[in-house]
């Protein structure tokens, strides 16, 4: 059974709680991602900010682009560890309707697993394929 460590990306892009909304929006644009983990200086995962968070909790409510991202981030983050199986990760993503899952060890961010990573595993893992199909059919909620 394949483990999360076998398919996760360890090319991490993150921000800090005092990063501004504008900095995070530019980072998302530059990296072409819709989710950025928020970490402290020791790389402990504190939350995540999505493009949806920026819009709905930030800009739509008149929050300044200079405001710190911790004011709009999601703090209760669903995550897994690198020893989780690909099936467990895909089930978590399907259950919580999320497309990217932080991988944490001792509260520190060490990787991210995405629907794209699971899609590559699809041939060898039917459950991941089902999760991909299930999430893709439903509207994205946070």
C-alpha positions as CSV (number, residue, x, y, z in Angstrom):
1,X,0.0,0.0,0.0
2,X,1.4,3.3,-1.1
3,X,2.1,5.9,1.6
4,X,1.6,9.7,1.5
5,X,5.4,10.1,1.6
6,X,5.6,8.4,-1.7
7,X,3.3,10.8,-3.6
8,X,3.4,14.1,-1.6
9,X,5.1,17.2,-2.8
10,X,7.9,18.5,-0.5
11,X,8.4,21.6,-2.5
12,X,6.8,23.8,0.0
13,X,5.5,27.3,-0.4
14,X,4.2,28.8,2.8
15,X,3.6,32.2,4.4
16,X,3.7,33.6,7.9
17,X,0.8,34.8,10.0
18,X,1.9,38.4,9.5
19,X,2.2,38.1,5.7
20,X,-0.3,40.5,4.1
21,X,-3.3,39.5,2.0
22,X,-1.7,41.1,-1.0
23,X,1.6,39.2,-0.5
24,X,-0.3,35.9,-0.2
25,X,-2.5,36.7,-3.2
26,X,0.6,37.4,-5.3
27,X,2.3,34.2,-4.0
28,X,-0.8,32.2,-5.1
29,X,-0.7,33.9,-8.5
30,X,3.0,33.3,-9.0
31,X,2.8,29.6,-7.8
32,X,-0.5,29.0,-9.5
33,X,-2.1,27.5,-6.4
34,X,-5.3,28.2,-4.4
35,X,-4.0,27.3,-1.0
36,X,-1.0,28.5,1.0
37,X,-0.1,27.0,4.4
38,X,0.5,29.5,7.2
39,X,3.5,28.5,9.4
40,X,5.4,30.1,12.3
41,X,9.2,30.6,12.1
42,X,9.8,27.0,13.3
43,X,7.5,25.8,10.4
44,X,4.7,24.7,12.7
45,X,1.5,24.6,10.7
46,X,-0.9,27.3,12.1
47,X,-3.5,27.4,9.4
48,X,-4.1,27.6,5.7
49,X,-5.3,30.4,3.5
50,X,-7.2,29.7,0.3
51,X,-8.1,32.0,-2.5
52,X,-11.7,31.6,-1.3
53,X,-10.6,32.8,2.2
54,X,-9.0,35.9,0.7
55,X,-12.1,36.8,-1.3
56,X,-14.9,35.9,1.2
57,X,-13.3,36.7,4.5
58,X,-11.0,39.4,3.2
59,X,-11.8,41.5,0.1
60,X,-15.6,41.0,0.1
61,X,-15.7,42.3,3.7
62,X,-13.6,45.3,2.9
63,X,-10.4,44.0,4.6
64,X,-7.4,45.9,3.5
65,X,-4.8,44.3,1.3
66,X,-2.3,45.3,4.0
67,X,-4.1,43.2,6.7
68,X,-2.3,40.2,8.1
69,X,-3.3,36.9,6.6
70,X,-4.0,35.4,10.1
71,X,-7.2,37.4,10.1
72,X,-8.7,35.4,7.2
73,X,-6.9,32.0,7.5
74,X,-8.6,28.8,8.4
75,X,-7.2,27.6,11.7
76,X,-8.8,24.2,12.0
77,X,-6.7,22.5,9.4
78,X,-7.3,18.9,8.2
79,X,-4.0,17.2,7.8
80,X,-2.3,13.8,7.7
81,X,1.1,12.4,8.3
82,X,3.5,10.9,5.9
83,X,2.8,7.3,7.1
84,X,-0.9,7.6,6.2
85,X,-1.9,5.5,3.2
86,X,-2.9,7.1,0.0
87,X,-6.4,5.6,0.6
88,X,-6.6,7.3,4.0
89,X,-5.5,10.6,2.5
90,X,-8.0,10.4,-0.4
91,X,-10.8,9.5,2.1
92,X,-10.0,12.6,4.2
93,X,-10.0,14.8,1.2
94,X,-13.4,13.4,0.0
95,X,-14.9,13.6,3.5
96,X,-13.9,17.2,4.0
97,X,-14.2,18.3,0.3
98,X,-10.7,19.6,0.1
99,X,-8.3,19.4,-2.8
100,X,-5.0,19.8,-1.0
101,X,-4.0,18.2,2.3
102,X,-1.0,19.4,4.4
103,X,1.3,16.6,5.6
104,X,2.5,17.3,9.1
105,X,5.1,15.7,11.4
106,X,5.5,16.9,15.0
107,X,3.2,19.8,14.1
108,X,5.7,20.9,11.4
109,X,4.6,21.1,7.7
110,X,6.7,18.7,5.7
111,X,4.6,18.3,2.5
112,X,1.4,18.7,0.7
113,X,-0.7,16.0,-1.1
114,X,-3.1,17.2,-3.8
115,X,-5.8,15.7,-6.0
116,X,-3.3,15.8,-8.8
117,X,-0.9,13.6,-6.8
118,X,-3.8,11.2,-6.1
119,X,-4.8,11.2,-9.8
120,X,-1.3,10.0,-10.7
121,X,-1.9,7.1,-8.3
122,X,-5.3,6.4,-9.7
123,X,-4.3,3.4,-11.8
124,X,-2.8,1.6,-8.8
125,X,-5.4,2.8,-6.3
126,X,-9.1,2.7,-7.0
127,X,-10.1,4.5,-3.8
128,X,-8.0,7.6,-4.8
129,X,-9.7,7.6,-8.2
130,X,-13.1,7.5,-6.5
131,X,-12.2,10.4,-4.2
132,X,-11.0,12.4,-7.2
133,X,-14.2,11.7,-9.0
134,X,-16.4,12.4,-6.0
135,X,-14.7,15.8,-5.2
136,X,-14.6,16.9,-8.8
137,X,-18.3,16.4,-9.2
138,X,-19.3,18.5,-6.2
139,X,-19.0,22.3,-5.9
140,X,-15.9,23.4,-3.9
141,X,-16.8,24.3,-0.4
142,X,-14.5,25.3,2.4
